Amino acid sequence: MRLLSRVASVALVMSVVAACGAQTATPNLVVPTPSLTSGATSLASGTTAAPTSAVQLGKFTRTGSLTGPRQSQTDGLLADGRVLIVGGQDDNGATLASADVYDPKTGKFTATGSMKTARWGQTETVLQDGRVLITGGENEDEIPLDTTEIYDPTTGTFTAGGKMSVGRVSHTATLLQNGKVLVAGGADVNNNGIASADLFDPSTNTFTATGKMTSGRASQAASLLKDGRVLITGGQDENGNPLSTAEIYDPTTGTFTATGSMTTQRFGQTSTLLNNGQVLVAGGEDANDTLLQSAEVFDPTAGTFTATDSMTTTRVAHTANLLPDGMVLIAGGVDADSNGVASAELFNPADGSFTATGSLNDARGDHTATTLADGRVLVAGGADAQTVYDTAEIYQP
């Protein structure tokens, strides 16, 4: 498996001991690429008041399990409140075409139609008409895909979508205010960061090239700003070097423009739009193959990044979800030895602090975390150095 993160490059061929006996598994902890697709960002444009300094701690409780183990999958919050979980890899390292749907009313996952192509490292974006766009990723042959698929929740089926201009894995996909989707960067077949970007038009189901980024980027992060522009941060360039630079895409001109740089080079970080319009960037990995504990905040008015308090631990392959009260839930990830992290914490934009909250029941990274319509967070799948999980749990703020 061709991966961008040092976390993913360590030896992970382990013996997974299950209740039915031992089996050989090859979990590959890939750094997820955060994008504005669903749950983790669906509340980003909310109007709830900024949180006070008082932090209300929550806890994780188990819910129904996935239909099978998976990591490197993607998630999307459907219009009816259910959650679509797509693709990834299983506990034998096989790339998956299957998909599950979680119903928060019953607390259960059920299988839905499968994709036309097995893929991991793809993006998943819920469109304004309720359909779900799946783009790129990598197939069983370790080839980045230029193909896309569209899921129809009313029929529970996937159909082939238009092709992108190039195959991409570890890219970002951001739903714009006009209903189109910006697909940017990613890694090519040679594991080089890609500078090109495509726009998906849901009215025609086709992609067209838009302006190029100022640098090739893979494993970058993206956030839709309140004014409709898109912030792209960090990642790895054409030569695999981690970046501290950032840029902004303007949909009105179709161009990317450099903005202020981050305080630290990082890739595999999370990026979360806060209720005050600023963006929290947290964790990831730097140029020295060091996992990061640091975090910073982008101010779109000034175009600058400012360091904030550090997280309670280093994290990569973690998730970040905006909660209804304006706090950000940071959960899981993996440590420098690719062991899953069970701890979780809350970022308070009011004072820039991180506070430990209830821990996950399973230490996991490379999972999905989806903010449900009622404000709870569904955490599903993922892996540590020994296990690929089929388990899921709910965070109650």
N, C-alpha and C positions, 0 to 999 in steps of 0.2 A: 504494500500500500504506500502510495506516494503522499507524504504529509508535510505540512509546513512548520509544525511546532516541534521543538525539542521534546516536549512531553509525549508527542506521538511517535517519536523516533526511537525511544528506548525499547528494550526487549520486553514485549508484552505477551509472549506466548506462554501461557500459564495453564496449570491444571485447574479446571473449575469443578469444584465438588458440589454436586447437586443431590437432592434427596434420593434420586433414582440411581446414583452412582457417579463415577468420575468421567469427565469428557474433556477433550482438548479444545480450548477456545483461543482465539486470537483477537482480543479486544484492541482496537486501535483508537486511542483517545485523540480525536481530531479537534482542533480549536474551532468552536462554532463561530459563525459570522453573524453578529446581531444585525437585524434589519427591522424596519417598521412593517411587520406583516400581520401581527395579531397580538394576542394576549399580553405579552410583555410590554407592548407599546400602545395597546388599544385605548388606554386611558390618558395617553400623553397629552392630548389636546383638551383635557377636562378643565373644569373651572372651579374645582374645589379650592378652598383656602389653603394657603401655605401652612404647614404644620407648626405647632408651637414646639417649645423645647422639651415638653413632656412626651416621652416615647412609650407608646402602648405596645408591649411585647406580645407576640403571638406564638402559636405552636403548630407543629405538623402532625397530622393523623393519617393513617393509612386509608386508602380507598381501593376500589377494584383494580386488578392488574391488567396490563396490556395482554393481547392475545399471544404474545411471544416476546422474548427479550429483544431489545433494540437500543442502539446508540447512534449518534450522528443523524438522528431523525429531525424532522421539522414539525412545527405545530401551527395551527391557525384557529382562531376563535370564530366559529360560524355565526351567521345572523340569528339563528335560533338558540344560541347559547351553548351548543355542543362544541366539542373540540376535535379537530381533524389532525391525526398524527400520521406522518407519511415517511416511508422509506427508511434509510439508515442501514445498519449492519447488525446481524444477529450474533449469538454467542459462539458461532463457528467461523465468524469473519465473513460470512456470505452477505452480499449486497441484496437488499430487499426491495421488492416492488409492492409489497402489501401495505395496507393502510388500516388504521383503526379509528373509530369514532367514540369519544367519551361523552356520556350523558350525565351531567351533574345532578339531574333529578333522581337517577337511579344509582349513581356512583359506579357505573359499569362501563367497560369498553366492549365494543362489538366490532367484528371485522366488517369492512365495507369493500367496495370494488378496488381492485389492484391497479397500479399504474401500468402503462404500456411497457415501461423500461425500469428495471431495477436501478436505483441510484442512492447515493449518500452525498452529503455536502451540498445539497441543493438548497434553494430558497423556496419559501411558501408565503404567498401573499393573498389575503382575502380581498377580493375586488369589491367595488361599491355596489355591484349588482348581486353580490352574494356568492358568486363562483370563486374558485380558488386557483391561483396561478402557481404552477411548479416550474422552476427554471433550473437548467444545468445540473450540476453535480457530477459525480464520477461513477462509471459503471464497473462491472466485475473485471474488466480488462485494464482498469486504471487509466481510462481515457476520459478527460473532461468532455461533457456533453454540450452540444449546442441545441439539443431538443428541449421542448417544453410540453407540459400537459396541463389540462384544465379540468378541475373536479367540479361536478354539478351536485350540490347537496340534495337536490330534489330527486335525483335518480340514483345517487350513490355510485356514479361511474366517472372514470377518467377518459378524456378524449385528447388526441394529439393537438398541440397548439403550434403556432408558427415557430420557425427556427431563429435563434439569435445569430448575430454576425460572427460569433466565435464560441467555441466550447469554453465553459467556465466552471470552476469549483472553488469554494471558499470565497464567494463573491457576496455582494449585497443586493437586495431588491427593496425598493422603497415606494410605497403607494403615495402618489402626489395628490394634491388637493383637486386637480382636474380629472382625477380618476385614472390617469395613466400610471405606469410603473417604471421607475428608473432602475435599470439593472447595470451595475457598475463593477469593473475590475474583476478580480478573481485570479486563479492560477491557470496557466495553459498546460499543454501536454509536456512541456519541458520544465514545469514547476516554476515558471517565471511570472511575476506580477504583470497583469494586463492593465493598460491605461484606457482602453476603449470602453464605451458605454452604449447601451441600447435603451430605447423607449418602447414599451408595450402599449398598444392601443386596444382596449377591450372591445371597442365597437367594431373592429376589423379582425381582432385576434392576431395581429401582425406586429413584428418588431421593425423599427427603423433605427439606424445609427444616429446618435446625438454627439455633442462635443466630447472630446477626450479629456480625461483627468490630466493634471499637471505632472503626474507620475504614475507608473504602473503600481498597482496595489493588490495584494491578496491578504485575506484574513484581516481586512480593515473593518471598521464599524461605521454605521450610517444612522443618522437621526433626521427626521423631518422637523424643521423649525416651524414656529408658529406663523411666520410670514410666508410659508410655502416653499422656501428654499431647503436644500438638503446639505447637512454637514457630513463630510467624509473625514475620518480621522485614522492616522497611523496605517498599520499593515506592513507588508513586506514588498519591496520594490522589485524591479526586473531582475536584480541579482540576488534576491533573497535577503537584502539588508532591511532590518526594522526601521521604521520611519517615525519621526516626531512631527512631521508636517501634517497639515490639514488643508482642506479646500471646501468650497461651497459651490453647489450646482444651482443655477438659476433657471427655472423652467421657462421663464418668459424669453430668455435669450438662448437657451440650450447650451450654455457654456459653464465650465468650471473655472473658478478663480481662487488662487491661493489666499488663505487667511492666516492668522497668527498660528505659530507652532505650539504643540504641547510642551510641557515641561520635561517630558521623558519620552524616549523612543519606546513604542509598544505595538504589539500585534496580538490578536486574540482577546482584546479588551471588550468590555461592554460599553454601550452608549445609550443613555436614557434621557429623554426630554422631560424636564421638570415642569411643574405647573407655573413657575415664574418665567418660563421661556428659555432658561439656561439649560445646559446639557451636562450631565454627569458622565465622566469617562473613568472607568475603574478597572484595575488589574491588568492582566495580560502578561506578556513576556518581553524582555528587552534585548538589546544587541549582544549582551553578555550571556545569553541563555539563562537569565535569572528571572524567576517568577516574581511578579510585582505585587506589592501590598499598597502601593500609592494610588491616589485618585486625584482628579482635577476637574474643574468646572469651566465650561466654555460660556462666555458672555457674547451673544450674537450682536449686541449693540456696539460693544467695543471691539469685537473680533479677536478677543484674547482668551488665553487659558490661564487659570490661577490654581495653584495647588491647594487642595483642601486636606482635611485630616485623612490619615491612612486607614485602611480597613483593619480589622482585627487580625487578619492573616493574609498571606499571599494567596492569589487565586488566578487560575486560568481554566478555560473550559467551564466557567461558571455561568450563572444567569443573573439578570437584573430586571426587576419588575416594578413599575410605578404602581403604588397602592392608592386607593381612593382618598386617603388622608394626605396624600402628597409625599409620603415617605417612599423610599426605594428599598425593596427587598433584594439583598444579594445572597444567593444560595449556592452551596456546593462548590464544585470545581475539583481540580486535582492538585496535589502538591508536587514538589520537585522529584519525588520518587514515583510519580504516577499513582499514588494512593488516593482514593477518593476522599473528599473533604465533606464531613457531615455538618459542619457549623454553618450558620446563617447569621446575617446581621442587617440592621436597618440604617440607611443614610437619612439624616435629617437636614433638609436644605436650609432650615432656619438658622442653624449654627454650624453646618458643615461637619457634623460629627457622625461617627459610626458607633452603633451599640449592638452588642450581641443579642440575638433573639433565640427562640426555640430552635433546636437542631433537627436536621433531617433524620428519619428513621434508618435510611440507608446512605452511607457515605458514597457520593456519586459526583461525577463530572460528565460533560458531554451529553447532558440530559436536555429536556425541554421544560420550560416553565411558562404557563399560560395564565394570565389574569382573567378570571371568569367574570361573567356579567354582574355577579353579586359581590365582587371585590376580593373573593378568595383566590388563591393561586394553586393551580394544578401542576405538580412536578411529576414527570414520567420518564421511565427508562434511564438511559445513561450507563456508565460503567465506572469501575475502578480497575486496579491492576490485575484483579483476579476474576471479576464477575461482570457480565453484561446483564443488566436488570430488566425484568418484566414488571417490576413493582411500580406503584404510583402512590403519591400522598398529596394531601391538601393542606395548604397553609391558611390558617384562620387568623387574620390580623387582630 
